């Protein structure tokens, strides 16, 4: 029995999210069907993290066990060929049997993309959040640094969150502008439900000038979700990568915070 880990890219527009659901299409269901065909037996995927409806992935990571012997490239190319056009397997690696895509993750990175211009986007309408008011990306970046460290992030936690603890460690957060595009990149050991979208909504309030930079520290200290900004739309959010111990030899997350 071999354990195979996959790096996966997907456009989440057409899906109810990563996790299999009985009454709605999911990325996990499509990918399990595809990899089962390549393996010639049913496989069950375990992901590094779940994404919600409409959320995308630049590099999701998931593992499965198989009795089939295939070259690593065959797993990637075969899986991509069997998937719908909005899901691709970027790479495949065989790992030790005790590897776990979720529990062995050292950190996870998300990117939140914003189109910032007066005219609504056509091409990016399902892949970025549109904000028509001018954003001060430098102010957003400065305010974001107040979120770094180990904290109780209850103010950025959705009511439906089932995590037993609201404490997380945010190790990097960067806000950058490139012409009409603003990106928020956040890395942490783990995330609460809707945490990145709630952080994005809070930073957007600073970016448009509705709140001062110092307000973000007050929100964090309050531990009250009602004190933070709105939950930013899902289409701007991307699961961007996962970091594991170097001994596994897996591709790491995006370079944005390195």
C-alpha positions in Angstrom: 0.0 0.0 0.0 1.4 3.4 -1.0 0.5 6.8 0.2 0.3 9.4 -2.6 0.1 13.2 -2.0 -1.2 15.6 -4.6 -0.9 19.3 -5.3 -4.2 20.5 -6.7 -5.4 23.7 -8.5 -9.0 24.5 -8.9 -11.6 27.1 -9.8 -14.2 26.8 -7.1 -17.0 28.7 -8.9 -19.1 25.7 -9.8 -18.7 23.8 -6.5 -20.2 23.8 -3.1 -16.7 23.7 -1.7 -14.0 21.1 -1.2 -15.9 18.6 1.0 -18.2 15.9 -0.5 -21.9 16.8 -0.1 -24.8 14.6 -0.9 -26.8 17.2 -2.8 -24.2 19.5 -4.4 -21.1 19.2 -6.5 -17.8 19.3 -4.7 -14.1 19.4 -5.6 -13.4 16.4 -3.4 -16.0 14.2 -5.2 -14.7 15.1 -8.6 -11.1 14.5 -7.7 -11.9 11.2 -5.9 -13.8 10.0 -9.0 -10.8 11.0 -11.2 -8.1 9.4 -9.1 -10.2 6.2 -8.6 -10.2 5.8 -12.4 -6.4 6.2 -12.5 -5.9 3.8 -9.6 -8.5 1.4 -10.9 -10.0 1.2 -7.4 -11.9 3.6 -5.1 -9.8 6.1 -3.3 -10.5 8.5 -0.4 -8.8 11.9 -0.3 -7.8 13.8 2.8 -7.0 17.5 2.3 -4.8 19.9 4.1 -7.8 22.3 4.5 -11.4 22.7 3.4 -12.5 25.5 1.1 -16.1 26.9 1.0 -18.4 27.4 -2.0 -16.9 29.6 -4.6 -13.4 29.6 -3.1 -10.5 28.6 -5.3 -7.1 26.9 -4.8 -3.7 27.7 -6.2 -2.3 24.7 -4.5 -4.5 22.5 -2.3 -2.7 19.4 -0.9 -4.4 16.0 -0.3 -3.3 12.4 0.2 -4.8 9.0 -0.5 -3.7 5.4 -0.2 -3.5 3.0 -3.2 -2.5 -0.5 -4.1 -1.8 0.6 -7.6 1.8 1.2 -8.8 2.0 4.3 -11.1 4.8 6.7 -11.9 4.3 10.0 -10.1 3.8 11.9 -13.4 1.1 9.4 -14.4 -0.8 10.2 -11.2 -0.7 13.9 -12.0 -1.4 13.7 -15.8 -3.9 11.0 -15.4 -5.8 12.7 -12.6 -5.9 16.0 -14.6 -7.2 14.2 -17.7 -10.0 12.6 -15.7 -11.0 15.8 -13.9 -13.3 18.6 -15.2 -11.4 21.5 -16.9 -11.7 23.6 -13.7 -9.6 21.1 -11.6 -6.0 20.2 -12.3 -3.5 17.9 -10.5 -0.2 20.0 -10.5 2.0 17.3 -9.0 2.1 13.9 -7.2 4.6 12.5 -4.8 4.8 9.2 -2.9 5.3 9.8 0.8 5.8 7.7 3.9 2.7 5.9 5.2 2.5 8.1 8.3 2.3 11.3 6.3 -1.0 13.3 6.8 -1.9 16.2 4.6 -3.8 18.0 7.4 -2.0 17.1 10.6 1.6 17.3 9.3 1.0 20.8 7.8 3.3 23.4 9.5 1.5 26.4 8.0 -1.1 27.3 5.4 -1.3 30.3 3.2 -4.3 32.1 1.7 -4.5 34.9 -0.9 -7.4 37.3 -1.1 -7.6 39.1 -4.5 -9.4 42.4 -5.0 -10.1 44.3 -8.3 -10.0 48.0 -7.3 -11.4 50.2 -10.0 -14.6 52.1 -10.7 -15.8 49.8 -13.5 -16.9 46.3 -12.5 -14.7 43.4 -13.9 -16.0 41.0 -16.5 -13.1 38.5 -16.8 -12.4 38.4 -13.0 -16.0 38.6 -11.8 -15.8 35.1 -10.3 -12.2 35.2 -9.3 -11.8 38.5 -7.4 -13.7 40.8 -5.1 -14.6 44.1 -6.7 -14.2 47.3 -4.7 -15.0 50.5 -6.6 -13.8 53.0 -3.9 -10.1 53.7 -4.0 -8.1 51.5 -1.6 -5.0 52.6 0.3 -3.0 49.4 0.2 -0.2 50.8 2.3 -2.6 51.6 5.1 -4.1 48.2 4.8 -0.6 46.6 5.0 0.3 48.6 8.1 -2.9 47.8 9.8 -2.5 44.1 8.9 0.8 43.9 10.9 -1.3 44.4 14.1 -2.7 40.9 13.5 0.7 39.1 13.6 1.5 36.7 16.4 -0.4 34.3 18.6 -3.8 35.6 19.5 -7.4 34.8 20.2 -9.0 35.5 16.8 -12.6 35.2 17.9 -13.3 38.6 16.3 -12.6 37.1 12.9 -14.4 33.8 13.6 -17.7 32.9 12.0 -20.5 31.8 14.3 -20.6 28.4 12.6 -16.9 27.7 13.4 -16.5 24.4 15.3 -12.9 24.7 16.3 -12.4 24.0 20.0 -10.0 27.0 20.3 -9.9 30.4 18.7 -6.2 30.8 19.2 -4.0 30.8 16.1 -0.5 31.9 15.1 -0.4 34.3 12.1 3.2 34.3 10.9 2.9 36.6 7.9 0.5 39.0 6.3 1.2 41.2 3.3 -1.0 43.6 1.3 0.3 44.6 -2.1 -1.0 46.6 -5.0 -0.2 46.0 -8.7 -2.1 48.5 -10.9 -5.8 47.8 -10.3 -5.2 44.6 -8.3 -4.8 44.4 -4.5 -3.7 41.2 -2.9 -3.8 40.2 0.8 -1.6 37.2 1.6 -1.9 35.6 5.0 0.1 32.7 6.4 -0.8 30.9 9.7 -0.4 27.6 11.4 -4.2 27.1 10.8 -7.3 29.2 10.3 -10.7 29.6 11.8 -13.9 29.3 9.7 -14.2 32.5 7.5 -11.1 34.0 9.3 -9.4 35.2 6.1 -12.6 36.6 4.6 -13.3 38.4 7.9 -9.7 39.8 8.1 -10.1 40.9 4.4 -13.4 42.7 5.2 -11.8 44.4 8.2 -8.8 45.6 6.2 -11.0 46.8 3.4 -12.7 49.2 5.9 -9.3 50.6 6.6 -8.4 50.7 2.9 -11.4 52.9 2.0 -10.8 55.2 4.9 -13.9 54.2 7.0 -11.7 53.2 9.9 -8.2 54.1 11.1 -5.3 51.6 11.2 -5.4 51.4 15.0 -9.0 50.1 14.8 -7.7 46.7 13.7 -5.9 46.2 17.1 -9.1 47.2 18.9 -11.1 44.6 16.9 -8.6 41.9 17.7 -8.6 42.8 21.4 -12.4 42.8 21.5 -12.8 39.1 20.6 -16.2 40.0 19.3 -17.2 39.2 15.8 -19.6 42.1 15.7 -16.7 44.6 16.1 -14.9 43.5 12.9 -15.6 44.3 9.3 -18.0 42.4 7.0 -17.2 39.0 5.6 -15.6 39.6 2.2 -17.1 37.7 -0.8 -15.8 34.1 -1.4 -14.8 34.6 -5.0 -11.7 36.6 -4.0 -10.3 33.8 -1.8 -7.6 31.3 -2.8 -6.1 28.5 -0.8 -2.5 29.2 -1.9 -0.3 26.6 -0.4 0.9 24.4 2.5 4.3 24.1 4.1 5.6 20.7 5.4 8.8 19.5 6.9 11.6 19.5 4.3 12.2 15.8 4.8 9.0 15.1 2.8 10.4 16.8 -0.3 7.1 18.4 -1.2 6.7 21.7 -3.2 6.0 24.5 -0.7 3.5 27.3 -0.8 3.7 30.6 -2.7 6.8 32.8 -2.4 4.8 35.9 -1.4 5.7 35.8 2.3 9.3 34.5 1.9 
